[in-house]
Amino acid sequence: MKEGVLSERQTGLPLSKIGSIEFIETLVKKIANREGIGEILALGPHKAIEELGSEARKIPKDYICKTGQRYYYGPRMFIPHGLFYAMEPRLPIQHLHEITVMHMYWGARQTEMLPNGPSTDDMYKIAGRFWGSEAAGDFTTYEGKALASAKIQDRQYAKECLILCDFRFPILYSGLTDDDSIGDPTIENQICSAVTGKDIDEKGLYDIGERVFNLQRAILVREGHRHRLDDMLEKSDYEIPLEPDFTNLNCMVPGKEGSLDSREGMVIDQEKFEIMKDEYYKIRKWDVASGMQTSERLKALNLEDVSEILRKEGLSQ
């Protein structure tokens, strides 16, 4: 409205009352019923912008993406998040929380707002125990980030199946313990075992998450996702330098060997991102060149029926 692209008369929306119940109810009903402007908005932000014309396309810069808002969660700030944004059909908030919540507590310790928050050394230990390697705790490099992304995805899908609180699980750190403050990654599988009566270890729980993730991937591919071609970030992630926002004014992150570094001004290096994808596909046991799932891996995950459907349609290797 401020840019003159949309008007109340054109949209039938009370734009002057944005944020009010009246505005929200009107907007939601129009989108749900695909009525008027709602028909366009229901297509999602990217397609809606294209439909609204050249003036609309000039407005968004780096704050709209296919799965929702980014800001603090974005891959320019947290490199492992790039794979979440590239592969998920919606904002994968539970995935994004695993690193960012810990980072928030770490940042609070740096500013002395939370004296018993995780130290930089603690962040390395958390990375080693939960994200596959201590290298994943250095937020300035691409090293270890593919494995971190895969482990977080598998754990979070398993956690969602257990319907565990997103803010409480996984328990990565507790500043109230007397000795090792780093959390235990086996708590969720112990809960699962207690509830189901089945002996499920940590790997067994992650196998469940991996199976769910692969099932979702198969559905996306069947509906038109073009594997590696669509496992991409927004153009702005590669071109527009990261700016501080109210959540992290100086974009500080743990760096190498206990150092503090800033991600301010960073962009995603597309070549390194593609190399990270190679590593990720290998971890997933997918075809590296195409990003396609393999029949062998799907069958190993007890998804034989899914494997057969994709094979018949030429959608797997």
C-alpha positions in Angstrom: 0.0 0.0 0.0 2.8 2.4 0.9 4.4 1.8 -2.5 1.1 2.4 -4.3 1.0 -1.1 -5.8 -2.1 -2.1 -3.9 -5.1 -0.1 -2.8 -8.2 -0.9 -0.7 -10.4 -0.4 -3.7 -8.4 -2.8 -5.8 -8.0 -5.5 -3.2 -11.2 -5.2 -1.1 -8.9 -5.3 2.0 -8.9 -2.8 4.8 -5.2 -2.0 4.2 -5.4 1.0 6.5 -6.2 -1.4 9.4 -3.3 -3.9 8.8 -2.9 -5.8 12.1 -6.4 -5.5 13.2 -8.9 -8.4 13.6 -10.9 -6.9 10.8 -8.0 -7.0 8.4 -6.9 -10.5 9.4 -10.3 -12.0 9.1 -10.9 -10.4 5.7 -7.5 -11.4 4.4 -7.8 -15.0 5.6 -11.3 -15.5 4.2 -10.3 -14.1 0.8 -7.3 -16.4 0.6 -9.3 -19.4 1.9 -12.1 -18.8 -0.6 -9.7 -17.7 -3.4 -11.9 -14.6 -3.7 -10.6 -11.5 -5.6 -7.0 -10.7 -4.5 -7.1 -13.9 -2.4 -6.8 -15.9 -5.6 -3.4 -14.4 -6.3 -2.2 -14.4 -2.6 -3.1 -18.1 -2.3 -0.4 -18.8 -4.9 2.3 -17.8 -2.4 4.5 -14.7 -2.2 6.7 -15.4 -5.2 3.9 -16.1 -7.6 1.7 -13.4 -6.2 4.5 -10.8 -6.8 4.8 -12.0 -10.4 1.1 -11.7 -10.9 1.0 -8.2 -9.4 3.4 -6.8 -12.1 6.7 -5.0 -12.5 6.1 -2.4 -9.7 5.5 -5.2 -7.2 8.7 -7.0 -8.3 10.8 -4.0 -7.3 9.8 -4.0 -3.7 10.9 -7.3 -2.1 14.7 -7.7 -1.6 15.9 -10.4 0.7 13.1 -11.0 3.1 10.7 -13.1 1.1 11.4 -16.7 0.2 9.5 -19.7 -1.0 9.0 -21.2 2.5 8.4 -18.0 4.5 10.4 -15.3 6.3 14.1 -15.7 7.0 15.8 -12.8 8.9 17.5 -14.4 11.9 17.1 -17.9 10.6 18.6 -17.3 7.2 21.4 -19.3 5.6 23.7 -16.3 5.3 23.7 -16.3 9.1 23.6 -20.0 9.7 25.1 -22.0 6.7 23.5 -25.4 7.6 20.1 -23.7 7.2 20.7 -23.4 3.5 19.9 -27.0 3.0 16.7 -26.7 5.0 15.5 -23.8 2.9 16.5 -25.5 -0.3 14.7 -28.7 0.3 11.7 -28.1 2.5 8.2 -27.2 1.1 7.4 -24.9 4.0 9.2 -22.9 6.7 11.0 -25.8 8.7 10.8 -23.9 11.9 11.6 -26.9 14.1 14.8 -27.5 12.1 15.8 -23.9 12.4 15.2 -23.7 16.1 17.9 -26.3 16.9 20.8 -24.1 16.1 19.2 -20.7 16.6 17.9 -21.3 20.1 21.4 -22.4 21.2 22.9 -19.4 19.4 20.5 -17.1 21.2 21.6 -18.5 24.6 25.2 -18.3 23.5 24.8 -14.7 22.5 23.1 -13.9 25.8 26.1 -15.2 27.6 28.4 -13.0 25.4 26.5 -9.9 26.5 26.3 -11.2 30.1 22.5 -11.4 30.0 22.7 -15.1 30.7 25.8 -15.9 32.7 25.2 -19.7 32.7 24.4 -19.9 29.0 26.6 -22.0 26.7 30.2 -20.8 26.1 31.9 -21.0 22.8 33.6 -24.2 23.9 30.2 -25.6 24.9 29.0 -24.8 21.3 31.8 -26.9 19.9 30.9 -29.8 22.3 27.2 -29.5 21.4 28.2 -29.6 17.7 30.3 -32.7 18.3 27.6 -34.5 20.2 24.5 -33.5 18.2 25.6 -32.2 14.8 28.2 -34.8 13.8 31.5 -32.9 14.4 32.9 -30.0 16.4 33.6 -28.3 13.0 29.9 -27.7 12.8 30.2 -25.4 15.8 32.4 -23.0 13.8 29.8 -20.9 12.0 32.3 -19.3 9.6 33.0 -22.3 7.3 31.1 -24.9 5.3 33.0 -27.7 6.9 30.7 -30.2 8.7 27.6 -28.4 7.8 26.1 -31.0 5.4 26.3 -33.7 8.1 24.9 -31.2 10.6 21.9 -30.5 8.4 21.2 -34.2 7.8 21.4 -35.1 11.5 19.2 -32.1 12.5 16.6 -33.0 9.8 16.4 -36.7 10.9 16.2 -35.8 14.6 13.6 -33.1 14.1 11.3 -35.3 12.0 11.6 -38.1 14.6 10.9 -35.5 17.3 7.8 -34.3 15.5 6.5 -37.9 15.2 6.9 -38.1 19.0 5.0 -34.8 19.4 7.7 -33.4 21.7 7.9 -29.7 22.6 10.0 -27.9 20.0 11.5 -25.6 22.6 12.4 -28.3 25.1 13.7 -31.0 22.7 16.3 -31.8 21.9 17.9 -30.9 25.2 21.3 -29.7 23.9 22.4 -27.8 27.0 21.6 -27.2 30.6 23.4 -24.5 32.6 22.0 -25.8 35.8 24.0 -29.0 36.0 27.2 -29.2 38.1 29.4 -31.1 35.7 28.9 -31.6 32.0 26.3 -29.2 30.8 26.0 -30.7 27.4 22.7 -32.6 26.8 22.1 -36.2 26.0 21.0 -37.0 22.5 19.5 -40.4 23.6 16.7 -38.9 25.7 14.2 -39.0 22.8 14.8 -42.6 21.8 14.5 -43.6 25.5 11.1 -41.9 25.6 10.1 -43.6 22.4 11.2 -47.0 23.8 9.3 -46.4 27.1 6.1 -45.5 25.2 6.2 -48.2 22.5 7.8 -51.0 24.5 10.3 -51.4 21.6 14.1 -51.3 22.1 15.0 -48.2 20.0 18.5 -46.7 20.3 19.6 -43.2 19.1 20.3 -44.4 15.6 17.0 -46.2 15.4 15.2 -43.0 16.2 17.1 -41.1 13.5 16.3 -43.9 11.1 12.6 -43.2 11.7 13.2 -39.5 11.0 15.1 -40.3 7.8 12.3 -42.5 6.6 9.8 -39.7 7.1 12.0 -37.2 5.4 12.5 -39.5 2.4 8.8 -40.1 2.2 8.2 -36.3 2.1 10.9 -35.9 -0.5 9.3 -38.6 -2.7 5.9 -36.8 -2.5 7.5 -33.5 -3.5 9.3 -35.1 -6.4 6.0 -36.8 -7.6 4.4 -33.3 -7.4 7.0 -31.7 -9.6 10.1 -30.9 -7.5 13.1 -31.2 -9.9 15.6 -32.7 -7.5 18.9 -30.9 -7.6 17.6 -28.2 -9.9 15.1 -27.1 -7.2 17.3 -27.6 -4.2 18.3 -24.0 -4.4 18.3 -20.8 -2.4 16.9 -17.5 -3.2 18.9 -15.3 -5.5 19.3 -12.8 -2.7 21.2 -15.3 -0.5 23.9 -15.3 -3.1 23.9 -11.6 -3.9 22.7 -9.4 -1.1 25.1 -9.1 1.9 23.6 -10.0 5.3 22.5 -7.0 7.4 22.1 -7.0 11.2 18.5 -7.0 12.5 17.0 -6.5 15.9 17.6 -10.2 16.9 21.4 -10.1 16.4 22.6 -6.5 16.0 26.2 -7.5 15.1 25.6 -10.9 13.6 28.1 -12.5 16.0 28.8 -16.2 15.8 31.3 -18.7 17.3 34.3 -18.9 15.0 37.6 -20.9 14.9 39.3 -22.0 18.1 37.2 -19.9 20.4 37.1 -16.8 18.4 34.1 -14.5 17.9 33.3 -13.7 14.3 30.6 -11.6 12.6 28.5 -12.8 9.6 27.6 -9.3 8.8 28.1 -8.6 5.1 28.2 -12.3 4.2 26.5 -14.0 1.2 26.3 -17.7 0.4 29.1 -18.8 -1.8 27.2 -20.7 -4.5 30.1 -22.9 -5.5 30.7 -23.9 -1.9 27.0 -24.5 -1.5 26.9 -26.9 -4.4 29.9 -28.8 -2.9 28.0 -28.9 0.4 25.0 -30.4 -1.5 27.3 -33.0 -3.0 28.4 -34.0 0.5 24.8 -34.0 1.7 23.5 -36.2 -1.1 26.3 -38.7 -0.3 25.3 -38.7 3.3 21.7 -39.3 2.2 22.9 -42.1 -0.2 21.1 -40.3 -3.1 22.5 -39.8 -6.6 25.0 -37.0 -6.3 24.8 -35.7 -9.8 21.0 -35.4 -9.9 19.9 -35.3 -6.3 17.6 -38.2 -7.0 16.7 -40.7 -4.3 18.0 -44.2 -5.0 15.9 -47.3 -5.0 18.6 -49.0 -2.8 18.2 -46.4 -0.1 14.5 -46.2 -0.2 14.3 -50.0 0.2 16.7 -49.9 3.1 14.3 -47.5 4.8 11.4 -49.9 4.2 9.9 -47.7 1.5 9.8 -50.4 -1.2 6.4 -49.3 -2.5 7.5 -45.7 -2.8 10.7 -46.9 -4.5 8.7 -48.8 -7.1 6.4 -45.8 -7.8 9.3 -43.4 -8.4 11.2 -46.0 -10.5 8.2 -46.5 -12.8 7.9 -42.7 -13.3 11.6 -42.2 -13.8 11.9 -40.1 -10.7 14.6 -42.1 -8.9 17.9 -43.8 -9.6 
